[in-house]
Amino acid sequence: MLNELIEKKEQLAVVGLGYVGLPIALEFARKMKVIGFDIKEDRVELMKRGIDPSNELPPEAFDGCDITFTSSLDDLRKARFYIIAVPTPIDDYNLPDLKPVISASETVAKVLKKGDYVVYESTVYPGCTEEDCVPVLEKISGLKYKTDFKVGYSPERINPGDKEHTLTRIKKITSGCDEESAEVVARVYESIITAGIYRASSIKVAEAAKIIENSQRDINIAFMNELSIIFNRMGINTYEVIEAAATKWNFLRFYPGLVGGHCIGVDPYYLVYKARKLGYHAQIITAGRYINDSMGGYIAKQVVKKIIAADKNLKGARTLVMGTTFKENVSDIRNSKVADLVRELESYAVNVDVIDPHASSEEVFEEYGYHLVENPSGPYDAVVLAVAHKEYLSLPEQFFVDLSSPRGIFADVKGVYRGKIHQLTYWSL
């Protein structure tokens, strides 16, 4: 299979061309003939013109790539090795929403042929690939799993906004449904991953490895968020405590903050769901999720308390929130906890302006119901630095002072300006 792909006798397809799928498709397209498939035709048209709809990759990333962007099943049918890289979100009840990955499985099943490979990259709970996705492939294609087609799982490890830990520089976990497929999947990915491959013993192990990566980070950040709540009541700064504790060699340096996005803020719920199906209540994971999901509201309440303490009229008070994406230096607003902060402030009749140099105002309004302002127009009773975009990291204190009313408050969620704000009432986690 690898030789035929490298020699371009056969084609590889990537289904789902978002933050994960597009970089994978382009990387493979430097070595082999690739079909980039997405159901959203407007996105396909942008990529045909060398534009990344997610604003992560520059135009030159498309140079030298042998890739056909399409939304046509006839084009997709030409592939023999399929990689499914679609989102796996949660619903309003924090339950796994498998509709995208099941829909992608249905699409691939319609064109699946004997001898084909299907590899999933979407983050799921252990067992999902073989228990939920493979039956769809079998039912629609009429082919038999392992006998007629092979399946593998290789969890994505894309880190949006990170220019150092890029796709090829992160070790890749691969797995297959049997020894043959495990080796084939590993060798195909080895053709592009310079950091090396880790061969997991089974698909379930690979699925579990991915989901605990993000669950572990979520729990560690939740611990720091809980500490920040405790330390706030003691009148000490969490970041100063962390710096002191980090002088011990084996201290794990995690920081408090808003935990959103489509990975850390979502994946633990998949593990909680699977545990519940097995009759076990995942206590630590659930507690961590509860803490992190509540931080937007907690930060807003602290800002409200500071406004009241400054002897300002809360109703109609003006607040500027800087940043609304789920993390710094990306345009992705999915599951951004800044929206919780904004809603909580508005529930106190506070007027909120939100700015962000990376986000789309239209997308923010569609998702969360508020528009971005192009330029802040003070004076503001409080300024909240919610996302540490690079554009915000080296502003002089006077910038914030000029935006603020007398007795103004500066809430620094990430502690970026700790020790640098002297003319405003300063607060951070």
C-alpha positions as CSV (number, residue, x, y, z in Angstrom):
1,M,0.0,0.0,0.0
2,L,2.7,2.5,0.9
3,N,4.7,1.8,-2.2
4,E,1.7,2.3,-4.4
5,L,0.8,5.5,-2.6
6,I,4.4,6.9,-2.9
7,E,4.5,5.8,-6.6
8,K,1.1,7.5,-7.1
9,K,-0.5,4.4,-8.4
10,E,-3.1,4.8,-5.7
11,Q,-4.4,7.8,-3.9
12,L,-4.9,8.8,-0.2
13,A,-8.0,10.7,0.9
14,V,-8.5,12.9,3.9
15,V,-12.1,13.4,4.9
16,G,-12.7,16.6,6.8
17,L,-10.4,19.6,6.1
18,G,-10.4,21.6,9.3
19,Y,-7.7,22.4,11.8
20,V,-6.6,18.7,11.8
21,G,-7.4,17.4,8.3
22,L,-6.0,20.2,6.1
23,P,-2.4,20.1,7.6
24,I,-2.4,16.3,7.3
25,A,-3.7,16.4,3.7
26,L,-1.1,18.9,2.6
27,E,1.8,17.0,4.3
28,F,0.9,13.8,2.6
29,A,0.4,15.7,-0.7
30,R,4.1,16.4,-0.7
31,K,4.8,12.7,-0.9
32,M,1.8,11.2,-2.7
33,K,-1.4,12.0,-4.6
34,V,-4.1,13.2,-2.2
35,I,-7.8,13.8,-2.4
36,G,-8.9,16.5,0.1
37,F,-12.6,16.0,0.8
38,D,-15.0,18.3,2.7
39,I,-18.8,18.6,2.6
40,K,-18.6,22.4,2.8
41,E,-18.3,23.6,-0.7
42,D,-17.4,27.2,0.3
43,R,-14.4,25.8,2.2
44,V,-13.4,23.7,-0.7
45,E,-13.4,26.7,-3.0
46,L,-11.1,28.6,-0.7
47,M,-8.7,25.8,-0.5
48,K,-8.6,25.4,-4.2
49,R,-7.3,29.0,-4.2
50,G,-4.7,28.2,-1.6
51,I,-6.5,29.8,1.3
52,D,-6.9,28.0,4.7
53,P,-10.4,28.7,5.9
54,S,-9.2,28.3,9.5
55,N,-6.5,31.0,9.0
56,E,-3.8,28.6,10.5
57,L,-1.7,27.9,7.4
58,P,-0.1,30.5,5.1
59,P,-0.6,30.3,1.3
60,E,2.8,28.9,0.7
61,A,1.8,25.8,2.7
62,F,-0.2,24.7,-0.4
63,D,2.9,25.0,-2.7
64,G,4.3,21.8,-4.2
65,C,1.3,19.7,-3.1
66,D,-0.3,17.1,-5.3
67,I,-3.8,17.5,-4.0
68,T,-7.4,17.7,-5.4
69,F,-9.9,19.5,-3.2
70,T,-13.4,18.3,-3.7
71,S,-16.8,17.6,-2.2
72,S,-17.7,15.0,-4.9
73,L,-18.1,11.3,-4.0
74,D,-16.9,10.5,-7.5
75,D,-13.5,12.0,-6.7
76,L,-13.4,10.4,-3.3
77,R,-14.0,7.0,-4.8
78,K,-10.6,7.1,-6.4
79,A,-8.8,6.7,-3.1
80,R,-7.7,3.4,-1.4
81,F,-6.5,4.8,1.9
82,Y,-8.9,7.0,3.8
83,I,-8.2,9.2,6.8
84,I,-11.2,10.6,8.7
85,A,-10.4,13.8,10.6
86,V,-13.7,15.4,11.6
87,P,-14.7,17.0,14.8
88,T,-16.2,15.1,17.7
89,P,-18.1,17.7,19.8
90,I,-20.5,17.4,22.7
91,D,-24.1,18.3,22.8
92,D,-26.0,20.7,25.1
93,Y,-26.0,18.0,27.8
94,N,-22.2,17.3,27.6
95,L,-22.8,14.0,25.9
96,P,-20.7,12.8,22.9
97,D,-22.1,14.0,19.6
98,L,-21.0,11.4,17.1
99,K,-23.0,12.7,14.2
100,P,-19.9,14.2,12.3
101,V,-17.8,11.0,12.6
102,I,-20.8,8.7,11.8
103,S,-21.7,10.9,8.8
104,A,-18.1,10.8,7.6
105,S,-18.1,7.0,8.0
106,E,-21.3,6.8,5.9
107,T,-19.6,8.9,3.2
108,V,-16.5,6.7,3.1
109,A,-18.7,3.5,3.2
110,K,-20.4,4.6,0.0
111,V,-17.1,4.5,-1.9
112,L,-15.3,1.7,0.1
113,K,-13.8,-1.1,-2.0
114,K,-12.1,-4.4,-1.2
115,G,-8.6,-3.9,0.1
116,D,-9.1,-0.3,1.2
117,Y,-7.9,1.2,4.5
118,V,-9.8,3.5,6.8
119,V,-8.0,5.4,9.5
120,Y,-9.7,7.5,12.1
121,E,-8.0,10.6,13.7
122,S,-11.0,12.0,15.5
123,T,-10.8,11.9,19.3
124,V,-13.3,9.4,20.7
125,Y,-13.9,7.2,23.7
126,P,-12.1,3.8,23.7
127,G,-14.1,1.3,21.6
128,C,-15.9,3.9,19.5
129,T,-14.0,3.1,16.3
130,E,-14.8,-0.6,16.3
131,E,-18.2,-0.5,18.1
132,D,-19.8,2.6,16.5
133,C,-18.0,3.4,13.2
134,V,-17.0,0.0,11.8
135,P,-20.6,-1.3,11.8
136,V,-21.6,1.7,9.6
137,L,-18.8,0.9,7.2
138,E,-19.9,-2.7,7.0
139,K,-23.6,-2.0,6.6
140,I,-23.4,0.6,3.8
141,S,-20.5,-0.9,1.9
142,G,-21.6,-4.5,2.2
143,L,-18.0,-5.4,2.9
144,K,-16.7,-7.5,5.8
145,Y,-14.4,-5.9,8.4
146,K,-10.8,-7.2,8.5
147,T,-11.6,-9.6,5.6
148,D,-12.5,-7.0,2.9
149,F,-11.2,-3.8,4.4
150,K,-8.9,-2.7,7.2
151,V,-9.3,-0.1,9.9
152,G,-6.8,1.8,12.0
153,Y,-6.7,4.6,14.5
154,S,-4.1,7.4,14.8
155,P,-5.2,10.2,17.1
156,E,-4.5,13.7,16.0
157,R,-2.0,15.8,17.9
158,I,-2.4,19.1,16.2
159,N,-1.8,22.1,18.5
160,P,-3.5,25.2,16.8
161,G,-1.3,28.3,17.0
162,D,1.8,26.4,17.9
163,K,4.6,27.0,15.4
164,E,7.1,24.8,17.1
165,H,5.2,21.6,17.8
166,T,3.9,21.2,14.2
167,L,2.4,18.1,12.7
168,T,5.7,16.4,11.6
169,R,7.5,17.2,14.8
170,I,5.1,15.5,17.2
171,K,5.5,11.7,17.7
172,K,2.4,10.0,16.2
173,I,0.5,7.1,17.8
174,T,-0.7,4.5,15.2
175,S,-2.7,1.3,15.5
176,G,-4.5,-1.2,13.3
177,C,-7.2,-3.9,13.5
178,D,-4.6,-6.7,13.0
179,E,-0.9,-7.1,12.7
180,E,-0.9,-6.4,9.0
181,S,-2.9,-3.2,9.2
182,A,-1.0,-2.0,12.2
183,E,2.2,-2.1,10.2
184,V,0.7,-0.6,7.1
185,V,-0.8,2.3,9.0
186,A,2.5,2.9,10.8
187,R,4.5,2.9,7.6
188,V,2.2,5.3,5.8
189,Y,2.4,7.8,8.6
190,E,6.2,7.3,8.9
191,S,6.5,8.7,5.5
192,I,5.6,12.2,6.8
193,I,6.2,12.2,10.6
194,T,9.9,13.0,11.3
195,A,9.4,12.7,15.1
196,G,8.7,9.0,14.8
197,I,5.8,6.6,15.3
198,Y,4.6,4.8,18.4
199,R,2.8,1.6,17.5
200,A,0.0,1.0,20.0
201,S,-1.0,-2.6,20.7
202,S,-4.6,-2.0,19.6
203,I,-7.1,0.5,18.4
204,K,-8.6,0.8,21.9
205,V,-5.3,1.5,23.5
206,A,-4.6,4.3,20.9
207,E,-8.1,5.8,21.5
208,A,-7.5,5.7,25.3
209,A,-4.1,7.2,25.0
210,K,-5.4,10.2,23.1
211,I,-8.4,10.8,25.4
212,I,-6.3,10.8,28.6
213,E,-3.8,13.3,27.2
214,N,-6.4,16.0,27.3
215,S,-8.2,14.7,30.4
216,Q,-4.9,14.8,32.3
217,R,-4.3,18.4,31.3
218,D,-7.9,19.3,32.1
219,I,-7.6,17.8,35.6
220,N,-4.3,19.6,36.3
221,I,-5.6,22.9,35.2
222,A,-8.8,22.4,37.3
223,F,-6.5,21.9,40.3
224,M,-4.8,25.2,39.6
225,N,-8.2,26.9,39.1
226,E,-9.4,25.6,42.4
227,L,-6.2,26.8,44.1
228,S,-6.7,30.2,42.5
229,I,-10.2,30.4,44.1
230,I,-8.7,29.5,47.5
231,F,-5.7,31.8,47.2
232,N,-7.9,34.7,46.1
233,R,-9.7,34.4,49.5
234,M,-6.3,34.4,51.2
235,G,-5.2,37.5,49.3
236,I,-2.2,35.9,47.7
237,N,-1.4,35.6,44.0
238,T,-1.6,32.1,42.4
239,Y,1.2,32.8,39.9
240,E,3.5,33.8,42.6
241,V,2.7,30.6,44.5
242,I,3.4,28.5,41.3
243,E,6.7,30.2,40.7
244,A,7.8,29.5,44.3
245,A,6.6,25.8,44.1
246,A,8.3,25.3,40.7
247,T,11.7,25.7,42.3
248,K,11.3,22.0,43.1
249,W,12.5,19.9,40.2
250,N,9.4,17.6,40.0
251,F,6.7,20.2,40.4
252,L,4.3,20.2,37.4
253,R,4.0,23.8,36.2
254,F,0.3,24.2,35.2
255,Y,-1.5,27.5,35.3
256,P,-5.1,28.6,36.1
257,G,-7.3,29.9,33.3
258,L,-10.3,29.4,31.0
259,V,-10.4,25.9,29.5
260,G,-12.4,25.8,26.3
261,G,-11.9,24.7,22.7
262,H,-12.7,21.5,20.9
263,C,-10.1,19.3,22.8
264,I,-9.4,19.8,26.5
265,G,-12.8,21.3,27.2
266,V,-14.6,18.4,25.3
267,D,-12.6,15.1,25.4
268,P,-13.0,14.4,29.1
269,Y,-16.8,14.2,28.6
270,Y,-16.2,11.3,26.2
271,L,-14.4,9.3,28.9
272,V,-17.0,10.2,31.5
273,Y,-19.7,9.0,29.1
274,K,-17.9,5.7,28.4
275,A,-17.3,5.1,32.2
276,R,-21.0,5.7,32.9
277,K,-21.9,3.1,30.3
278,L,-19.7,0.7,32.1
279,G,-21.4,1.4,35.4
280,Y,-18.7,3.7,36.9
281,H,-19.0,7.3,37.9
282,A,-15.7,9.1,37.0
283,Q,-15.4,11.4,40.0
284,I,-12.1,13.2,39.5
285,I,-12.7,13.8,35.8
286,T,-16.2,15.1,36.4
287,A,-15.1,17.4,39.3
288,G,-12.3,18.8,37.1
289,R,-14.8,19.5,34.3
290,Y,-17.2,21.2,36.7
291,I,-14.4,23.5,38.0
292,N,-13.2,24.5,34.6
293,D,-16.6,25.0,33.1
294,S,-17.5,27.4,36.0
295,M,-14.4,29.6,35.6
296,G,-15.9,32.1,33.2
297,G,-18.7,32.8,35.6
298,Y,-16.2,33.0,38.5
299,I,-14.0,35.6,36.8
300,A,-17.0,37.7,35.9
301,K,-18.2,37.7,39.5
302,Q,-14.8,38.8,40.7
303,V,-14.9,41.7,38.2
304,V,-18.4,42.6,39.5
305,K,-17.1,42.6,43.1
306,K,-14.2,44.9,42.2
307,I,-16.6,47.3,40.4
308,I,-18.8,47.5,43.4
309,A,-15.8,47.9,45.8
310,A,-14.7,50.8,43.7
311,D,-18.0,52.5,44.6
312,K,-19.2,52.4,41.0
313,N,-22.8,51.9,39.8
314,L,-23.0,48.4,38.6
315,K,-26.0,48.8,36.4
316,G,-24.7,50.2,33.1
317,A,-21.1,49.9,34.1
318,R,-18.9,49.5,31.1
319,T,-16.4,46.6,30.7
320,L,-14.0,45.8,27.9
321,V,-13.1,42.1,27.3
322,M,-9.9,41.6,25.3
323,G,-10.0,38.3,23.4
324,T,-12.8,35.9,22.7
325,T,-11.1,32.9,21.0
326,F,-10.6,29.7,23.0
327,K,-6.8,30.2,23.2
328,E,-4.2,32.7,22.2
329,N,-3.2,33.5,18.6
330,V,-5.9,31.4,16.9
331,S,-9.2,32.3,15.2
332,D,-11.1,29.3,16.6
333,I,-14.0,30.3,18.8
334,R,-15.5,26.9,19.4
335,N,-16.4,26.3,23.0
336,S,-14.8,29.5,24.1
337,K,-15.3,30.1,27.8
338,V,-14.9,33.8,27.3
339,A,-18.6,33.7,26.2
340,D,-19.5,32.5,29.7
341,L,-17.6,35.4,31.1
342,V,-19.5,37.9,28.9
343,R,-22.9,36.4,29.6
344,E,-22.3,36.5,33.3
345,L,-21.2,40.1,33.2
346,E,-24.3,41.0,31.1
347,S,-26.5,39.2,33.7
348,Y,-25.5,41.9,36.2
349,A,-26.6,44.6,33.7
350,V,-23.0,45.4,32.8
351,N,-22.4,46.8,29.3
352,V,-19.7,44.7,27.6
353,D,-17.5,45.4,24.6
354,V,-15.5,42.6,23.2
355,I,-12.5,42.9,20.9
356,D,-10.3,40.3,19.3
357,P,-7.8,40.7,16.4
358,H,-8.1,37.1,15.3
359,A,-11.8,36.2,15.6
360,S,-14.6,36.9,13.1
361,S,-17.4,39.1,14.4
362,E,-19.9,37.3,12.3
363,E,-18.9,33.9,13.6
364,V,-18.9,35.2,17.2
365,F,-22.4,36.6,16.8
366,E,-23.7,33.4,15.1
367,E,-22.2,31.3,17.9
368,Y,-22.6,33.4,21.0
369,G,-25.0,36.3,20.1
370,Y,-22.7,39.2,20.5
371,H,-20.6,41.2,18.0
372,L,-17.0,42.3,18.3
373,V,-16.2,46.0,18.3
374,E,-13.4,47.2,16.0
375,N,-12.0,49.7,18.3
376,P,-12.5,50.1,22.1
377,S,-14.2,53.4,23.1
378,G,-13.5,54.1,26.7
379,P,-13.9,55.0,29.4
380,Y,-14.4,51.5,30.9
381,D,-15.0,50.7,34.5
382,A,-13.1,47.4,34.0
383,V,-10.8,46.0,31.4
384,V,-10.5,42.2,31.3
385,L,-7.6,40.7,29.4
386,A,-9.2,37.3,28.8
387,V,-6.9,35.8,26.0
388,A,-3.2,36.4,25.9
389,H,-2.9,37.2,22.1
390,K,0.5,38.3,21.1
391,E,-0.9,41.7,20.2
392,Y,-1.8,42.2,23.9
393,L,1.5,41.1,25.5
394,S,3.6,44.2,25.4
395,L,1.1,47.1,25.7
396,P,2.2,49.9,28.1
397,E,0.2,50.5,31.2
398,Q,-0.9,53.8,29.9
399,F,-2.8,52.0,27.1
400,F,-5.1,50.5,29.8
401,V,-5.2,53.7,31.9
402,D,-6.3,55.7,28.8
403,L,-9.2,53.2,28.3
404,S,-10.3,53.3,32.0
405,S,-12.5,55.5,34.0
406,P,-11.3,56.8,37.5
407,R,-10.7,53.9,39.9
408,G,-10.6,51.6,37.0
409,I,-10.2,47.8,37.3
410,F,-7.8,45.6,35.3
411,A,-8.6,41.9,35.4
412,D,-5.6,39.9,34.0
413,V,-6.9,36.3,33.6
414,K,-3.5,34.9,32.5
415,G,-1.3,37.0,34.8
416,V,0.4,38.6,31.8
417,Y,0.8,42.0,33.5
418,R,1.5,40.9,37.0
419,G,3.7,43.5,38.7
420,K,3.3,46.0,35.8
421,I,0.0,47.6,36.6
422,H,0.2,50.4,39.3
423,Q,-2.4,53.0,38.4
424,L,-5.4,50.6,38.2
425,T,-6.9,48.1,40.6
426,Y,-5.2,44.9,39.5
427,W,-6.6,41.4,39.9
428,S,-5.7,38.0,38.3
429,L,-6.4,34.4,39.0
